[in-house]
Amino acid sequence: MMKSNSLAVTVIAKQFNGAGNVLLTLASRSGQPLPAFTPGAHIDVLIPDGGKRQYSLCSAAADHYEICVRLDQCSTGGSRWLHNQLTVGDELEISAPRNHFPLPHAPRTLMFAAGIGLTPLLVMAETLAARQADFTLHLYLKRADELAFSQRLSKLGARVVIHYSSEGDSLRQRVPDDLTKPENAALVFCGPAGFMEHLQQLALQHGWTETQLHSERFQPTKSVMAGGAFEVEIASSGARFAVGEQQTIAEVLENAGLELPLSCEQGMCGSCVTGVLAGEPDHRDDVLSLQERAANDCIVLCCSRAHSPLLVLDL
C-alpha cells in the first residue's frame, strides 16, 4: 500500500517500444504538475495485488512521466500486469521520484547499457548532449528488433554506438577502445547482473578505479538476511530493539510500530536510507556510494546489518 504522499496518475498512452518492451505515459490525475526529476531518477508503481515495483523515468518532456517496462518471463506479476492488463485511461498510484543514480560530474562520461538498462542512461545522454558535454553511450542488444527509443537515440548521432550480439558484437566478444581509456572519465552503466559484473571486471582490469564507476542494478547482489544478532537504538526515544539472525532492521522496527519509508525492500531503491549516529553498519545494499559506506553515517534499513553490537539510528 502506498503512503499518503503518493501521486495519482492516469495512463494516457501505451505503446510498444522495441520487442518485449512497453512504453507507458503517465499524467497527473489532479491536473497539478508532477514533481520535477533529475536524470537517473525512478518511481515506485503500485501493482494491484502485487506490491510496488521500481521503474526508471525516461521522459523527455516535463509535463508527464514515461516508464519503459520489459516483459519479464519470470515475472511475479509486475511487468506481466503492466503489459497485459493495464490499458489507456486506467489510474495508477506512484511515488514521487527518487534519485540514487545521479549523473556524475566528469570531463568525459562513458555510458554502457544493456537492454532495458537504457532507460535511465538515455535521459543522462540527452542531458549531456544539451550541455555539449563529452560522452559516448554504448548500447548492447541481442537483435535489432529489440531497439527502444530509436528516434531519440538517432538525435544523439554518432555519440551512440549500438552493439548486437546476434552479429558477433557483444561485450564478451569485443571490448570497445574507449573502455581502455579511464583518464578523466566517469563510467556509468545499467543492465542485467551478468552484463554489469562483466563490465565492472573489465573496467577494473583496464585501470578504472571504483570511485569512477556508477551503476544501478535490477536485482540485489547480496543477501538481505543471515548475520549475527545485534541491537538498534532509536536516538529520539532511547528505545532499543534486538535484531535476530534471520530478521532485518526494518522488519523489527515495523513490528514495533515505527512507520518506515520502505519500497523495494531489497536494498536497491534507497527509500529507507537512515542516519547512523553510533556503531558500524554492515552495508549490504546496492545504493550507497563507496564514500557513503566509508563514512558509516547512514544505513539502508531493509537489508543491511551491523558489525558492532549496537547501532544508534537517527530516528
C-alpha positions in Angstrom: 0.0 0.0 0.0 1.3 3.5 -0.9 1.8 6.2 1.7 -0.5 9.2 1.9 2.0 11.3 -0.2 1.6 9.1 -3.3 0.8 10.6 -6.6 -2.4 9.7 -8.6 -1.8 9.4 -12.3 -3.7 8.3 -15.4 -2.2 6.2 -18.3 -2.6 8.5 -21.3 -0.5 6.4 -23.8 0.7 2.8 -24.1 2.8 1.7 -27.0 5.4 -1.0 -27.8 8.9 0.3 -27.8 11.2 -2.5 -29.2 10.4 -6.2 -28.9 9.3 -7.1 -25.4 9.1 -3.5 -24.1 6.0 -1.3 -23.5 6.3 2.4 -23.0 3.7 3.9 -20.6 3.0 7.7 -20.5 1.5 8.9 -17.2 -0.2 12.2 -16.5 -1.3 13.8 -13.2 -4.9 12.9 -12.4 -5.4 16.1 -10.4 -4.1 18.4 -13.2 -1.3 19.7 -10.9 2.2 19.4 -12.3 4.1 16.3 -11.5 7.3 16.8 -9.4 10.4 17.5 -11.3 13.1 14.8 -11.6 16.7 14.6 -12.5 18.4 12.1 -14.8 18.7 8.7 -13.2 15.6 9.0 -11.1 13.0 6.3 -10.6 9.4 6.0 -9.2 7.5 3.2 -7.4 4.4 1.9 -9.2 1.8 0.2 -7.1 0.7 -3.0 -8.8 -2.8 -4.2 -7.7 -2.3 -7.3 -5.6 1.4 -7.2 -6.5 3.0 -4.6 -4.3 5.4 -1.9 -5.5 7.8 -2.1 -8.4 10.6 0.4 -9.3 11.0 1.9 -12.8 13.4 4.5 -14.1 11.9 7.6 -15.5 12.8 8.1 -19.2 10.6 11.1 -20.0 11.9 13.7 -22.5 9.2 16.3 -21.6 8.5 17.8 -18.2 4.6 17.6 -18.3 4.3 13.8 -17.9 6.2 10.7 -16.8 7.3 7.9 -19.0 8.5 4.4 -18.0 9.6 1.6 -20.3 8.8 -1.9 -18.9 10.3 -5.1 -20.3 8.2 -8.2 -20.0 10.0 -10.5 -17.6 9.4 -14.1 -18.5 9.8 -14.9 -14.8 7.5 -12.1 -13.7 5.9 -12.3 -10.3 3.1 -10.1 -11.6 4.5 -6.6 -12.1 5.6 -6.5 -15.7 3.1 -9.0 -16.8 0.2 -6.9 -15.4 1.5 -3.7 -16.9 1.9 -5.4 -20.3 -1.3 -7.5 -20.4 -3.9 -5.8 -18.2 -3.2 -2.1 -17.9 -4.9 0.0 -20.5 -5.1 3.6 -21.6 -7.3 5.5 -19.2 -6.5 3.4 -16.2 -5.4 5.0 -13.0 -2.3 4.2 -11.0 -0.7 5.2 -7.8 3.0 6.1 -7.9 5.6 7.6 -5.6 7.4 10.9 -6.1 10.7 10.5 -8.0 13.8 9.5 -6.0 17.4 9.5 -7.4 20.2 7.3 -6.0 21.7 7.1 -9.5 22.6 10.7 -10.3 24.6 11.7 -13.4 28.2 12.2 -12.2 30.3 15.2 -13.0 33.3 14.4 -15.1 35.2 15.9 -18.1 34.2 12.8 -20.0 31.3 10.3 -19.5 31.3 6.8 -20.8 27.9 5.0 -20.6 27.1 1.3 -21.1 23.6 0.0 -21.2 22.2 -3.5 -21.9 18.6 -4.0 -22.9 16.1 -2.0 -20.8 19.1 -0.7 -18.8 19.0 2.1 -21.4 16.1 3.9 -19.7 18.0 5.9 -17.1 21.0 6.4 -19.3 19.0 7.8 -22.2 17.9 10.8 -20.2 21.5 11.2 -19.0 22.8 11.2 -22.5 20.2 13.8 -23.7 21.2 16.0 -20.7 24.9 15.7 -21.6 24.1 16.4 -25.3 22.2 19.6 -24.3 25.3 20.7 -22.3 27.5 19.9 -25.3 29.5 17.6 -23.0 31.9 14.9 -24.0 30.2 11.5 -23.8 29.6 8.2 -25.6 26.7 5.7 -25.0 27.3 2.1 -25.8 24.0 0.1 -26.1 24.1 -3.7 -26.1 21.1 -5.7 -27.5 20.6 -9.2 -28.8 18.8 -8.3 -32.0 17.9 -5.2 -34.0 14.2 -5.6 -33.3 14.8 -5.0 -29.6 15.9 -1.4 -30.1 13.9 1.0 -28.0 13.7 4.8 -28.3 15.1 4.7 -31.9 14.1 8.3 -32.7 15.6 9.8 -29.5 18.8 7.8 -30.0 19.1 8.9 -33.6 19.1 12.5 -32.5 22.2 11.8 -30.4 24.1 10.8 -33.6 27.5 9.2 -33.5 27.7 9.5 -29.8 25.5 6.4 -29.6 27.1 3.1 -30.5 24.8 0.1 -30.8 26.1 -3.5 -30.5 24.1 -6.6 -31.4 25.3 -9.9 -30.0 23.5 -11.7 -32.9 26.0 -10.1 -35.2 29.0 -11.1 -33.0 29.4 -7.8 -31.3 28.8 -8.5 -27.6 30.9 -7.1 -24.7 32.4 -10.6 -24.2 33.5 -10.7 -27.9 34.9 -7.2 -28.3 36.0 -4.6 -25.8 35.4 -1.0 -27.1 38.5 1.1 -27.3 37.2 3.8 -25.0 36.7 1.4 -22.2 40.5 1.0 -22.1 41.0 4.8 -21.5 39.8 5.7 -18.0 41.6 9.0 -17.7 39.4 11.9 -16.6 36.2 9.9 -17.1 33.2 8.5 -15.3 31.8 5.1 -16.2 28.0 4.9 -15.9 26.3 1.5 -16.6 23.0 -0.3 -16.1 21.6 -3.7 -17.2 21.3 -7.3 -16.2 23.5 -8.6 -13.5 25.8 -10.7 -15.7 26.4 -7.8 -18.0 27.1 -5.4 -15.1 29.5 -7.8 -13.4 31.5 -8.5 -16.6 31.7 -4.8 -17.4 32.9 -3.9 -13.9 35.6 -6.6 -14.1 36.8 -5.3 -17.5 36.8 -1.7 -16.2 39.0 -2.6 -13.2 41.3 -4.6 -15.4 41.8 -1.6 -17.7 42.7 0.8 -14.9 39.4 2.3 -13.8 39.0 2.9 -10.1 35.9 2.0 -8.1 35.2 5.7 -7.5 34.9 6.2 -11.2 32.1 3.5 -11.5 28.5 4.5 -11.2 25.7 1.9 -11.7 22.2 0.9 -11.0 21.0 -2.7 -10.6 17.8 -4.6 -11.3 18.4 -7.3 -8.7 20.2 -7.2 -5.3 23.8 -8.6 -5.2 23.9 -9.5 -1.5 21.8 -11.5 1.0 19.5 -9.2 2.9 19.3 -11.8 5.7 21.7 -14.1 7.6 24.1 -12.5 10.1 24.9 -12.1 13.7 22.3 -10.7 16.1 22.7 -7.1 17.3 20.7 -4.2 18.7 19.4 -0.9 17.3 18.6 2.2 19.4 16.2 4.9 18.3 18.1 8.2 19.1 14.9 10.3 19.7 13.5 7.9 22.3 16.3 5.8 23.6 14.3 2.6 22.8 16.3 -0.4 22.0 15.3 -3.4 19.8 17.0 -6.7 19.2 17.6 -7.8 15.6 17.8 -11.5 15.3 20.0 -13.5 12.9 17.1 -14.0 10.5 15.5 -10.6 10.8 16.0 -7.2 9.1 16.2 -3.9 10.9 13.2 -2.7 9.0 11.2 -5.8 10.0 12.0 -5.3 13.7 11.2 -1.6 13.7 7.9 -2.1 11.8 6.8 -4.8 14.2 7.5 -2.3 17.0 5.1 0.2 15.4 7.5 2.5 13.7 6.5 3.7 10.2 9.3 3.5 7.7 9.5 4.7 4.1 10.0 1.2 2.6 9.7 0.4 -1.1 11.8 -2.3 -2.8 12.9 -3.9 0.5 16.0 -5.3 -1.4 18.5 -2.6 -0.9 18.2 -1.1 -4.4 15.9 2.0 -4.3 17.3 4.0 -1.3 13.9 4.9 0.2 14.8 3.7 3.7 18.3 5.2 3.9 18.7 6.4 7.6 21.3 8.2 9.5 23.6 6.3 11.9 24.9 8.2 15.0 27.0 5.4 16.5 28.1 1.9 15.6 29.4 0.3 12.5 27.0 -0.8 9.8 27.4 -3.9 7.7 26.4 -2.5 4.3 24.6 -5.0 2.1 22.8 -2.5 -0.3 23.3 -1.5 -3.9 22.5 2.1 -3.3 25.2 3.8 -1.2 28.4 5.0 -2.8 31.9 3.9 -1.6 32.3 7.2 0.1 29.0 6.9 1.9 29.8 3.4 3.1 33.2 4.5 4.3 31.7 7.4 6.3 29.4 4.8 8.2 26.9 7.6 9.0 23.9 6.0 7.2 22.4 2.6 6.5 19.8 1.0 4.3 17.3 -0.4 6.8 15.7 -3.1 4.7 18.8 -5.1 4.0 22.0 -4.0 5.9 23.1 -5.3 9.3 25.7 -4.3 11.9 29.4 -5.2 12.5 29.1 -3.7 16.0 26.8 -4.9 18.9 24.7 -1.7 18.7 23.7 0.8 16.1 22.2 4.1 17.1 19.8 5.3 14.4 18.9 8.9 13.7 15.2 8.3 14.1 
